[in-house]
């Protein structure tokens, strides 16, 4: 039985209070450091893929010192970009994507990051999570939910949804979570998932929402 919107809201409120004690997830850091600049949010998201948060923040800062606008970025060589974002994962491939996207934004969108979700998805290397993050933290949209591995795992573990992939989770959450919680939902679950509701052997003894959790798929916990 799925929880009511009231219960979901209560759980999210408890988690929001809990994560205030943790370090900000990379998405929050990106939003704060870029002052919600859509281009910087987009590039930082590309850098963050398969990369630790602290490395993403440092690499993004290094790159933006070289080029903090679309036009400046397009003028950099792939080698310059790769050097700036090293040691992020797949930094050579990411450098190529960053340069390609910068040139495409200039050629097709007047140097602006598109406001439409489908147009963001059409950019090479941009998936649903990145597109949603840009919409939320770059364009200030209140109509999207970004879903990463934590935001996929935890709602399934709680028993809110029964989905197999993040895209299914995104659509399911849009149906059951009150809209006022959409903006920060992924950020909340990321912080909680990194500290308490970890993938293997979650710290249930420290969990402030244990009473609301169905512990779906949990075979071992602390």
C-alpha positions as CSV (number, residue, x, y, z in Angstrom):
1,X,0.0,0.0,0.0
2,X,1.5,3.3,-1.1
3,X,1.7,6.1,1.5
4,X,-0.5,9.1,1.4
5,X,0.7,12.5,0.2
6,X,0.6,13.6,3.8
7,X,2.9,10.8,5.0
8,X,5.3,11.5,2.1
9,X,5.4,15.1,3.0
10,X,6.1,14.2,6.6
11,X,9.0,11.9,5.6
12,X,10.5,14.5,3.3
13,X,10.3,17.2,6.0
14,X,12.0,15.0,8.5
15,X,14.8,14.2,6.0
16,X,15.2,17.8,5.1
17,X,15.9,18.6,8.8
18,X,18.3,15.6,9.1
19,X,20.4,16.5,6.0
20,X,21.1,20.0,7.4
21,X,23.8,18.3,9.4
22,X,25.5,16.8,6.4
23,X,27.8,18.2,3.7
24,X,26.0,19.5,0.6
25,X,25.7,17.0,-2.3
26,X,27.4,18.1,-5.4
27,X,24.2,19.3,-7.1
28,X,23.7,21.8,-4.2
29,X,27.3,22.9,-4.4
30,X,27.0,23.4,-8.2
31,X,23.8,25.5,-7.8
32,X,25.4,27.6,-5.1
33,X,28.8,28.1,-6.7
34,X,27.4,28.8,-10.2
35,X,24.6,31.1,-8.9
36,X,22.2,29.1,-11.0
37,X,23.9,29.8,-14.3
38,X,22.4,27.2,-16.6
39,X,25.6,26.8,-18.6
40,X,27.7,26.2,-15.6
41,X,25.2,23.9,-14.1
42,X,25.1,21.9,-17.3
43,X,28.9,21.7,-17.6
44,X,29.3,20.8,-13.9
45,X,26.8,18.0,-14.3
46,X,28.7,16.6,-17.2
47,X,31.9,16.7,-15.2
48,X,30.2,15.0,-12.2
49,X,29.3,11.8,-14.0
50,X,31.1,8.8,-12.4
51,X,33.2,11.2,-10.3
52,X,33.4,11.9,-6.6
53,X,31.7,15.1,-5.4
54,X,34.8,16.8,-4.1
55,X,36.6,16.1,-7.4
56,X,33.7,17.5,-9.4
57,X,33.6,20.8,-7.4
58,X,37.4,21.3,-7.8
59,X,37.4,20.4,-11.5
60,X,34.5,22.6,-12.3
61,X,36.2,25.5,-10.5
62,X,39.4,25.0,-12.4
63,X,37.6,24.9,-15.8
64,X,35.5,28.0,-15.1
65,X,38.6,29.9,-14.3
66,X,39.6,29.3,-17.9
67,X,36.2,29.8,-19.4
68,X,33.1,30.9,-17.6
69,X,30.9,31.5,-20.7
70,X,29.8,29.4,-23.7
71,X,31.8,31.4,-26.1
72,X,35.0,31.2,-24.0
73,X,34.5,27.4,-23.6
74,X,34.1,26.8,-27.3
75,X,37.4,28.5,-27.9
76,X,39.3,26.1,-25.6
77,X,40.8,23.0,-27.1
78,X,39.8,19.5,-26.0
79,X,43.3,19.2,-24.5
80,X,42.9,22.4,-22.4
81,X,39.5,21.3,-21.1
82,X,40.8,17.8,-20.3
83,X,43.7,19.2,-18.4
84,X,41.4,21.4,-16.4
85,X,39.0,18.7,-15.4
86,X,41.6,16.0,-14.6
87,X,41.3,13.7,-12.6
88,X,37.6,13.3,-13.1
89,X,36.5,10.0,-14.6
90,X,36.6,9.8,-18.4
91,X,38.0,13.3,-18.6
92,X,39.1,13.0,-22.2
93,X,35.6,12.0,-23.3
94,X,34.0,14.7,-21.2
95,X,36.3,17.3,-22.6
96,X,35.2,16.3,-26.1
97,X,31.5,16.5,-25.1
98,X,31.9,19.9,-23.3
99,X,33.5,21.4,-26.4
100,X,30.9,19.9,-28.8
101,X,28.0,21.1,-26.6
102,X,29.4,24.6,-26.3
103,X,29.7,24.9,-30.1
104,X,26.2,23.5,-30.5
105,X,24.8,26.0,-28.1
106,X,26.3,28.8,-30.1
107,X,25.3,27.4,-33.5
108,X,21.7,26.4,-32.6
109,X,20.7,28.4,-29.5
110,X,22.5,31.7,-29.7
111,X,24.9,30.7,-27.0
112,X,22.0,30.0,-24.5
113,X,21.1,26.8,-22.7
114,X,17.7,25.7,-24.1
115,X,14.7,26.1,-21.8
116,X,13.0,23.0,-23.2
117,X,13.6,19.6,-21.7
118,X,13.6,17.8,-25.0
119,X,16.1,20.2,-26.4
120,X,18.4,19.6,-23.5
121,X,18.0,15.8,-24.0
122,X,19.1,16.3,-27.7
123,X,22.5,17.5,-26.6
124,X,25.0,14.7,-26.9
125,X,26.0,13.2,-23.6
126,X,23.0,14.7,-21.7
127,X,20.7,12.2,-20.0
128,X,17.4,12.6,-18.1
129,X,19.1,13.3,-14.7
130,X,21.4,16.0,-16.1
131,X,18.5,17.6,-18.1
132,X,16.3,17.6,-15.0
133,X,19.1,19.1,-12.9
134,X,19.6,21.9,-15.4
135,X,15.9,22.6,-15.6
136,X,15.7,22.7,-11.7
137,X,18.9,24.4,-10.7
138,X,19.8,26.2,-13.9
139,X,16.4,27.5,-15.0
140,X,14.6,27.4,-11.7
141,X,11.8,25.0,-12.8
142,X,9.4,23.7,-10.2
143,X,8.0,21.1,-12.6
144,X,10.7,18.5,-12.7
145,X,12.2,15.8,-10.4
146,X,15.8,14.8,-10.9
147,X,16.4,11.1,-10.1
148,X,19.9,9.7,-9.5
149,X,20.8,6.3,-8.0
150,X,19.9,7.4,-4.5
151,X,16.6,9.0,-5.5
152,X,15.8,5.7,-7.3
153,X,16.9,3.3,-4.5
154,X,15.4,5.0,-1.5
155,X,11.8,5.4,-2.6
156,X,11.8,1.8,-3.7
157,X,13.3,0.8,-0.3
158,X,10.6,2.9,1.5
159,X,7.9,1.1,-0.5
160,X,6.7,4.3,-2.2
161,X,7.3,2.9,-5.7
162,X,8.2,-0.4,-7.3
163,X,10.4,0.5,-10.3
164,X,13.3,-1.0,-12.1
165,X,15.1,2.0,-13.6
166,X,15.5,5.7,-12.6
167,X,13.2,6.9,-15.5
168,X,10.4,4.8,-14.1
169,X,11.0,6.1,-10.7
170,X,10.9,9.7,-12.0
171,X,7.5,9.2,-13.5
172,X,6.2,7.4,-10.4
173,X,7.4,10.1,-8.0
174,X,5.7,12.8,-10.1
175,X,2.5,10.9,-9.5
176,X,2.7,10.5,-5.8
177,X,4.9,13.3,-4.3
178,X,3.2,16.7,-3.7
179,X,4.6,19.2,-6.2
180,X,6.0,21.5,-3.5
181,X,8.6,18.9,-2.7
182,X,9.8,18.2,-6.2
183,X,12.5,20.9,-6.5
184,X,14.8,19.5,-3.7
185,X,13.7,15.9,-3.6
186,X,16.8,14.5,-5.4
187,X,19.1,16.6,-3.3
188,X,17.4,15.3,-0.1
189,X,17.7,11.7,-1.1
190,X,21.3,12.1,-2.2
191,X,22.4,13.5,1.1
192,X,20.4,10.9,3.0
193,X,21.6,8.1,0.8
194,X,25.3,9.0,1.1
195,X,25.1,9.2,4.9
196,X,22.4,6.9,6.3
197,X,20.4,5.0,3.7
198,X,23.5,3.7,2.0
199,X,23.2,1.0,-0.7
200,X,24.6,-1.9,1.3
201,X,23.8,-2.4,5.0
202,X,21.9,0.9,5.6
203,X,22.2,2.5,9.1
204,X,18.7,1.8,10.1
205,X,19.5,2.3,13.8
206,X,20.3,5.9,13.0
207,X,17.4,6.5,10.6
208,X,14.9,9.2,11.6
209,X,12.2,7.7,9.3
210,X,12.6,4.0,10.1
211,X,9.0,3.7,11.3
212,X,7.9,4.8,7.8
213,X,10.2,2.5,5.9
214,X,9.1,-0.9,4.5
215,X,12.8,-1.9,4.1
216,X,12.1,-3.4,0.7
217,X,15.1,-5.5,-0.4
218,X,17.1,-4.8,2.8
219,X,18.6,-8.1,4.0
220,X,21.2,-6.6,6.3
221,X,21.3,-3.4,8.2
222,X,23.1,-1.7,11.1
